[in-house]
């Protein structure tokens, strides 16, 4: 697995983490999200990701700092 795939999997983990926090299911199939990323989509459910698949901004954070906390725990 290359680094791009690993970063993209981390992005999917963030979407699942946020959905779980909000007690809602992930609204789309993971395969569809991965395919969309590979054709250039960089915005999913309020989350903007970079070209490597790492979340940069979340317009729908459950609370301010939610994404930053997740990054600190999982990426750094």
SVG drawing of the C-alpha trace seen along z (x, -y; Angstrom):
<svg xmlns="http://www.w3.org/2000/svg" viewBox="-28 -26 32 28">
<polyline fill="none" stroke="black" stroke-width="0.4" points="0.0,0.0 1.5,-3.4 1.3,-6.5 -1.6,-8.0 -3.8,-5.0 -2.9,-5.1 -3.8,-8.8 -7.0,-8.3 -7.9,-5.4 -7.3,-7.9 -9.7,-10.3 -12.4,-7.6 -11.7,-6.8 -12.3,-10.5 -15.6,-10.5 -16.6,-7.3 -15.4,-8.9 -17.5,-12.0 -20.6,-10.0 -20.3,-7.9 -19.9,-11.0 -23.1,-12.4 -24.8,-8.9 -25.6,-8.7 -24.5,-6.2 -21.9,-7.1 -24.2,-8.3 -22.2,-6.8 -20.4,-3.6 -16.7,-3.7 -16.0,-2.5 -17.9,-5.4 -15.9,-7.8 -12.6,-6.3 -13.6,-6.3 -14.6,-10.0 -11.3,-10.9 -9.4,-9.2 -11.2,-11.3 -10.5,-14.5 -13.2,-15.1 -11.8,-16.8 -14.9,-17.8 -17.0,-15.2 -19.8,-15.9 -18.4,-19.2 -14.8,-18.0 -12.1,-19.4 -9.2,-17.1 -5.8,-17.7 -4.5,-15.7 -3.1,-13.1 -6.4,-12.5 -5.8,-14.2 -8.6,-16.4 -7.8,-20.1 -11.1,-21.7 -14.5,-20.4 -17.4,-22.8 -19.7,-20.5 -17.6,-19.8 -19.7,-18.7 -17.8,-21.4 -15.0,-23.8 -11.6,-21.9 -13.1,-18.5 -11.0,-17.9 -7.9,-19.3 -8.3,-16.9 -8.7,-14.0 -5.6,-15.0 -3.6,-15.3 -4.7,-11.9 -4.2,-10.0 -1.8,-11.7 0.8,-13.3"/>
</svg>
